[in-house]
Amino acid sequence: MGEDPASQVYVGSKVRTCEALGVYSEKYDRPADTSEEELLKLVDKLNKDPKIHGILVQLPLPKHINETRVLCAIDPKKDVDGFHPVNVGKLMIGEPDYLPCTPHGIWQLLIRSGVKIEGAEVVVVGRSNIVGKPIANILLQKKEGANATVTVCHTRTKDMSFHTRRADILIVAAGKPKAITADMVKEGVVVIDVGVNRIGGTKQAAQQVI
């Protein structure tokens, strides 16, 4: 909904990926002033559509819409983002049906790159429901490819550098550009930054995505 630059990048990437894999997809663009009721009606319609097997609501939503209410309206069996409370609960106990896409991608990147996760000191910067909390839960699970010691830092963390300098693996999901600088990490740390931020001018043409 709306014209959030990061959301447009993510949605475009998802559509292209579906096309490349031969997966049928439908994209529903809605203006930022769409009402919550209108959005809920669309979700209900897709819940009932037998040809639709997965529903992705691109976050963040405009401030006038209750994000939790919208996510709870999605059929848990079609909630391929893993944001419905039922699926969040299953993730917490280590029995997920679906993993949130970006955290799952981070996890697979670590595993496929041969990074040792078990016993590692992992610091996650950011506590969003989209990335920060899910990746923290994934990496602390008692299972192969996890078993890390996880610390989550956020805007109220008193001394972030104290934590980030201890990290063997640093995952940054912050809505602030240059949140981590070279003096805040130790040599040899594995860093994954999934934050998308714009810097520079006020006009999109004069901005840089980092």
Beta strands, then each sheet from edge to edge (+ up, - down):
strand 1: 121-125
strand 2: 149-153
strand 3: 169-172
strand 4: 190-193
strand 5: 198-200
strand 6: 207-209
sheet 1: 2+ 1+ 3+ 4+
sheet 2: 5+ 6-
end
